[in-house]
Amino acid sequence: MIGPRLEPARFWRLSVAGAVSFFALWTIAALSGIASRTFLPAPWEVVARFAQLLVEPFAGHTLQEHLLASLQRFLLGFGLAVLVGIPLGLLMAWFKWVDRIVSPAFEAVRFVAPIAWVPFAALWFGTGIGGPVLIIFMGAFPPVLINTYRGAKQVDRKYIEASQMLGASAWRSMTEVLLPAAVPSIVAGLRISAGLGWQSLVGAELIVAASGVGNMMVKGQAAVSTSTVMCGMVAIGIVGLLIDVALRRVQLVIEKRRGL
């Protein structure tokens, strides 16, 4: 049973308390000597390194340049997943023969972790942009397809039948009835897809990229610069949060307009 939703003020108080506790424990651990400062820098040392990375190149680029390279790969892979996943999900929901052809192959492939595609991507694309884009696509594609398919399948058949009685073609029924009705489910899938795609990107950049935040973290590890690695983790978390917040806003607007 799901408990009552927290009031906004209490939610923010608990969030701030959790953040303060985390940084307090981190500071205590760093200053106590439990681990060498080389491997566990203090919070202010990470902040100082973060500011330094914004103006001084590391691994050939500043932090924002690494982030832009990562975002470019993410948008390409995520965009490709959306362009393929939504139409294919609608077609699978509309035509049984498409569902029967695609489902077996999809079910076999979707359980392969995106990181498992890294050796394949490295062989095919080397350190070019194609490798990370492929890995992001493989991480982002399944949630888009699944949520589109399920959302379309849950549409009341009477609306589709009514459109067909009015003379609508299969194309118009799909684009003007099925797709709009499935939008809430599709957007929910996009949030999951974006998160998995962003995580997949970082894993890909650790191995098959010459730039990007993941590559910066690998170079930081090689240089035994824990603060650089942690700066990469912070940047990844912030950008991932911003992507999710943006998609969550879109989801709330759609749900509000539909009275959900």
LUMMIVEX-727928 format. One record per residue (C-alpha): x, y, z; residue number from 1; chain; residue in one letter. Coordinates in Angstrom, 3 decimals, padded with zeros to 6 digits, m for minus. Layout:
residues N
(tinu (X Y Z) NUM A a) ...
***
This chain:
residues 260
(tinu (000.000 000.000 000.000) 1 A m) (tinu (001.368 003.407 m000.999) 2 A i) (tinu (001.527 005.922 001.834) 3 A g) (tinu (000.308 009.536 001.674) 4 A p) (tinu (002.325 011.990 m000.403) 5 A r) (tinu (004.665 014.239 001.586) 6 A l) (tinu (003.867 017.931 001.799) 7 A e) (tinu (006.296 020.054 m000.290) 8 A p) (tinu (007.777 021.802 002.764) 9 A a) (tinu (008.427 018.523 004.575) 10 A r) (tinu (009.801 016.955 001.405) 11 A f) (tinu (012.361 019.733 001.001) 12 A w) (tinu (013.323 019.626 004.686) 13 A r) (tinu (014.004 015.900 004.480) 14 A l) (tinu (015.924 016.358 001.211) 15 A s) (tinu (018.135 019.067 002.708) 16 A v) (tinu (018.671 016.981 005.855) 17 A a) (tinu (019.719 014.003 003.727) 18 A g) (tinu (022.150 016.102 001.668) 19 A a) (tinu (023.689 017.702 004.782) 20 A v) (tinu (024.109 014.289 006.418) 21 A s) (tinu (025.790 012.904 003.310) 22 A f) (tinu (028.309 015.748 003.056) 23 A f) (tinu (028.949 015.654 006.807) 24 A a) (tinu (029.783 011.933 006.676) 25 A l) (tinu (031.923 012.497 003.586) 26 A w) (tinu (033.865 015.293 005.335) 27 A t) (tinu (034.381 013.222 008.468) 28 A i) (tinu (035.615 010.248 006.436) 29 A a) (tinu (038.015 012.450 004.427) 30 A a) (tinu (039.456 014.216 007.480) 31 A l) (tinu (039.651 011.143 009.717) 32 A s) (tinu (042.280 009.460 007.589) 33 A g) (tinu (040.195 006.340 006.978) 34 A i) (tinu (041.415 006.565 003.411) 35 A a) (tinu (044.203 008.559 001.810) 36 A s) (tinu (043.184 012.008 000.565) 37 A r) (tinu (044.494 010.884 m002.803) 38 A t) (tinu (041.630 008.402 m003.009) 39 A f) (tinu (039.018 010.246 m000.918) 40 A l) (tinu (039.312 014.025 m001.375) 41 A p) (tinu (037.249 016.353 000.803) 42 A a) (tinu (034.083 017.955 m000.665) 43 A p) (tinu (035.727 021.386 m001.026) 44 A w) (tinu (038.628 019.834 m002.929) 45 A e) (tinu (036.186 018.341 m005.432) 46 A v) (tinu (034.423 021.710 m005.770) 47 A v) (tinu (037.754 023.443 m006.398) 48 A a) (tinu (038.704 020.813 m008.987) 49 A r) (tinu (035.298 021.194 m010.651) 50 A f) (tinu (035.846 024.945 m011.013) 51 A a) (tinu (039.355 024.307 m012.351) 52 A q) (tinu (038.092 021.854 m014.978) 53 A l) (tinu (035.701 024.502 m016.282) 54 A l) (tinu (038.592 026.736 m017.361) 55 A v) (tinu (041.576 024.403 m017.737) 56 A e) (tinu (041.572 021.556 m020.305) 57 A p) (tinu (041.949 017.999 m019.055) 58 A f) (tinu (042.325 015.129 m021.543) 59 A a) (tinu (042.296 017.749 m024.291) 60 A g) (tinu (039.086 019.565 m023.337) 61 A h) (tinu (037.448 021.577 m020.576) 62 A t) (tinu (034.609 019.994 m018.590) 63 A l) (tinu (031.888 021.792 m020.549) 64 A q) (tinu (033.452 020.637 m023.834) 65 A e) (tinu (033.431 017.053 m022.570) 66 A h) (tinu (029.784 017.496 m021.559) 67 A l) (tinu (028.846 018.893 m024.971) 68 A l) (tinu (030.485 015.910 m026.675) 69 A a) (tinu (028.561 013.558 m024.379) 70 A s) (tinu (025.271 015.387 m024.964) 71 A l) (tinu (025.760 015.253 m028.726) 72 A q) (tinu (026.166 011.475 m028.616) 73 A r) (tinu (023.243 011.132 m026.215) 74 A f) (tinu (020.885 013.197 m028.382) 75 A l) (tinu (021.803 011.184 m031.478) 76 A l) (tinu (021.331 007.804 m029.791) 77 A g) (tinu (018.221 008.819 m027.855) 78 A f) (tinu (016.711 010.553 m030.890) 79 A g) (tinu (017.283 007.456 m033.011) 80 A l) (tinu (015.611 005.301 m030.336) 81 A a) (tinu (012.579 007.610 m030.353) 82 A v) (tinu (012.373 007.760 m034.158) 83 A l) (tinu (012.449 003.962 m034.422) 84 A v) (tinu (010.706 002.943 m031.191) 85 A g) (tinu (007.505 004.998 m031.385) 86 A i) (tinu (006.491 004.126 m034.978) 87 A p) (tinu (007.460 000.484 m034.501) 88 A l) (tinu (005.495 000.253 m031.244) 89 A g) (tinu (002.400 001.684 m032.945) 90 A l) (tinu (002.756 m000.709 m035.881) 91 A l) (tinu (003.127 m003.676 m033.518) 92 A m) (tinu (m000.029 m002.636 m031.672) 93 A a) (tinu (m001.992 m002.120 m034.902) 94 A w) (tinu (m000.829 m005.064 m037.028) 95 A f) (tinu (m000.627 m008.505 m035.398) 96 A k) (tinu (001.729 m009.777 m038.086) 97 A w) (tinu (004.235 m007.004 m037.289) 98 A v) (tinu (004.001 m007.906 m033.597) 99 A d) (tinu (004.637 m011.584 m034.348) 100 A r) (tinu (007.657 m010.805 m036.523) 101 A i) (tinu (009.311 m008.232 m034.255) 102 A v) (tinu (008.558 m009.595 m030.768) 103 A s) (tinu (010.803 m012.713 m030.793) 104 A p) (tinu (013.876 m010.799 m031.978) 105 A a) (tinu (013.161 m007.871 m029.662) 106 A f) (tinu (012.657 m010.086 m026.611) 107 A e) (tinu (015.986 m011.793 m027.309) 108 A a) (tinu (017.925 m008.560 m027.804) 109 A v) (tinu (016.437 m006.402 m025.033) 110 A r) (tinu (017.915 m008.580 m022.278) 111 A f) (tinu (021.434 m007.958 m023.557) 112 A v) (tinu (022.875 m005.207 m021.351) 113 A a) (tinu (023.945 m002.091 m023.310) 114 A p) (tinu (027.490 m002.407 m021.962) 115 A i) (tinu (027.683 m005.862 m023.585) 116 A a) (tinu (027.539 m004.119 m026.971) 117 A w) (tinu (030.781 m002.221 m026.244) 118 A v) (tinu (033.186 m004.810 m027.777) 119 A p) (tinu (030.970 m005.043 m030.860) 120 A f) (tinu (030.808 m001.246 m031.163) 121 A a) (tinu (034.574 m000.961 m030.739) 122 A a) (tinu (035.173 m003.465 m033.545) 123 A l) (tinu (032.753 m001.719 m035.890) 124 A w) (tinu (033.316 001.959 m035.115) 125 A f) (tinu (036.542 002.256 m033.121) 126 A g) (tinu (036.522 005.474 m031.083) 127 A t) (tinu (034.250 007.318 m033.526) 128 A g) (tinu (030.797 008.633 m032.704) 129 A i) (tinu (029.065 005.525 m034.074) 130 A g) (tinu (030.055 003.281 m031.154) 131 A g) (tinu (028.570 005.374 m028.323) 132 A p) (tinu (025.465 006.147 m030.413) 133 A v) (tinu (024.868 002.417 m030.955) 134 A l) (tinu (025.257 001.665 m027.241) 135 A i) (tinu (022.936 004.523 m026.242) 136 A i) (tinu (020.383 003.319 m028.777) 137 A f) (tinu (020.488 m000.211 m027.372) 138 A m) (tinu (019.907 001.156 m023.863) 139 A g) (tinu (017.200 003.682 m024.776) 140 A a) (tinu (015.256 001.748 m027.415) 141 A f) (tinu (013.489 m000.972 m025.327) 142 A p) (tinu (011.564 001.359 m022.944) 143 A p) (tinu (010.382 003.521 m025.861) 144 A v) (tinu (009.097 000.534 m027.806) 145 A l) (tinu (007.532 m001.230 m024.810) 146 A i) (tinu (005.687 001.840 m023.485) 147 A n) (tinu (004.470 002.842 m026.940) 148 A t) (tinu (003.184 m000.677 m027.560) 149 A y) (tinu (001.486 m000.965 m024.163) 150 A r) (tinu (000.001 002.528 m024.363) 151 A g) (tinu (m001.428 001.812 m027.823) 152 A a) (tinu (m002.795 m001.565 m026.724) 153 A k) (tinu (m004.649 000.063 m023.812) 154 A q) (tinu (m006.554 002.476 m026.079) 155 A v) (tinu (m010.286 001.762 m026.012) 156 A d) (tinu (m011.177 m000.026 m029.238) 157 A r) (tinu (m014.410 001.924 m029.591) 158 A k) (tinu (m012.468 005.086 m030.509) 159 A y) (tinu (m010.594 003.241 m033.253) 160 A i) (tinu (m013.787 001.636 m034.522) 161 A e) (tinu (m015.530 005.022 m034.532) 162 A a) (tinu (m012.742 006.566 m036.613) 163 A s) (tinu (m012.936 003.694 m039.090) 164 A q) (tinu (m016.724 004.025 m039.332) 165 A m) (tinu (m016.173 007.672 m040.276) 166 A l) (tinu (m013.934 006.549 m043.131) 167 A g) (tinu (m010.516 007.139 m041.610) 168 A a) (tinu (m007.666 005.172 m043.148) 169 A s) (tinu (m005.374 002.983 m041.065) 170 A a) (tinu (m002.717 005.721 m041.210) 171 A w) (tinu (m005.113 008.423 m039.944) 172 A r) (tinu (m006.457 006.144 m037.218) 173 A s) (tinu (m002.925 005.445 m036.017) 174 A m) (tinu (m001.711 009.051 m036.137) 175 A t) (tinu (m004.893 010.844 m035.027) 176 A e) (tinu (m006.429 008.336 m032.586) 177 A v) (tinu (m003.902 005.716 m031.461) 178 A l) (tinu (m000.847 007.966 m031.095) 179 A l) (tinu (m002.520 010.830 m029.138) 180 A p) (tinu (m004.185 008.339 m026.774) 181 A a) (tinu (m000.870 006.578 m026.136) 182 A a) (tinu (001.109 009.791 m025.498) 183 A v) (tinu (001.045 009.624 m021.639) 184 A p) (tinu (002.489 006.104 m021.719) 185 A s) (tinu (005.018 007.109 m024.381) 186 A i) (tinu (006.287 010.087 m022.351) 187 A v) (tinu (006.627 007.891 m019.251) 188 A a) (tinu (008.707 005.537 m021.383) 189 A g) (tinu (010.843 008.423 m022.625) 190 A l) (tinu (011.807 009.281 m019.036) 191 A r) (tinu (012.981 005.720 m018.424) 192 A i) (tinu (014.642 005.617 m021.836) 193 A s) (tinu (016.536 008.878 m021.292) 194 A a) (tinu (017.894 007.655 m017.949) 195 A g) (tinu (019.066 004.334 m019.380) 196 A l) (tinu (020.485 006.057 m022.456) 197 A g) (tinu (022.491 008.525 m020.371) 198 A w) (tinu (023.867 005.732 m018.190) 199 A q) (tinu (024.743 003.703 m021.281) 200 A s) (tinu (026.558 006.689 m022.774) 201 A l) (tinu (028.892 007.026 m019.823) 202 A v) (tinu (029.698 003.323 m019.930) 203 A g) (tinu (030.411 003.583 m023.656) 204 A a) (tinu (032.682 006.599 m023.238) 205 A e) (tinu (034.776 004.744 m020.705) 206 A l) (tinu (035.957 002.487 m023.525) 207 A i) (tinu (035.021 003.620 m027.054) 208 A v) (tinu (035.320 007.416 m027.085) 209 A a) (tinu (038.145 009.928 m027.441) 210 A a) (tinu (036.245 012.662 m025.590) 211 A s) (tinu (033.267 013.058 m023.290) 212 A g) (tinu (032.750 012.854 m019.538) 213 A v) (tinu (033.340 009.101 m019.419) 214 A g) (tinu (036.641 009.491 m021.260) 215 A n) (tinu (037.631 012.298 m018.889) 216 A m) (tinu (036.972 009.990 m015.929) 217 A m) (tinu (039.141 007.236 m017.416) 218 A v) (tinu (041.980 009.700 m017.938) 219 A k) (tinu (041.483 010.931 m014.373) 220 A g) (tinu (041.760 007.368 m013.101) 221 A q) (tinu (044.966 006.858 m015.088) 222 A a) (tinu (046.369 010.054 m013.561) 223 A a) (tinu (045.264 008.916 m010.058) 224 A v) (tinu (043.133 012.060 m009.818) 225 A s) (tinu (040.158 010.957 m007.743) 226 A t) (tinu (038.802 014.510 m007.629) 227 A s) (tinu (038.629 014.549 m011.442) 228 A t) (tinu (036.745 011.245 m011.455) 229 A v) (tinu (034.334 012.562 m008.834) 230 A m) (tinu (033.812 015.779 m010.822) 231 A c) (tinu (032.789 013.621 m013.758) 232 A g) (tinu (030.332 011.761 m011.542) 233 A m) (tinu (028.858 015.044 m010.298) 234 A v) (tinu (028.501 016.380 m013.856) 235 A a) (tinu (026.837 013.144 m014.989) 236 A i) (tinu (024.391 013.292 m012.082) 237 A g) (tinu (023.488 016.955 m012.642) 238 A i) (tinu (022.880 016.562 m016.385) 239 A v) (tinu (020.917 013.342 m015.854) 240 A g) (tinu (018.748 015.085 m013.266) 241 A l) (tinu (018.094 018.031 m015.594) 242 A l) (tinu (017.069 015.684 m018.423) 243 A i) (tinu (014.664 013.838 m016.134) 244 A d) (tinu (013.203 017.074 m014.725) 245 A v) (tinu (012.558 018.389 m018.251) 246 A a) (tinu (010.790 015.189 m019.310) 247 A l) (tinu (008.885 015.076 m016.022) 248 A r) (tinu (007.579 018.600 m016.701) 249 A r) (tinu (006.391 017.479 m020.133) 250 A v) (tinu (004.713 014.449 m018.570) 251 A q) (tinu (002.915 016.567 m015.944) 252 A l) (tinu (001.678 019.046 m018.573) 253 A v) (tinu (000.266 016.213 m020.695) 254 A i) (tinu (m001.362 014.529 m017.693) 255 A e) (tinu (m002.871 017.833 m016.560) 256 A k) (tinu (m004.352 018.541 m019.982) 257 A r) (tinu (m005.866 015.062 m020.079) 258 A r) (tinu (m007.148 015.241 m016.520) 259 A g) (tinu (m005.044 012.301 m015.366) 260 A l) 
***
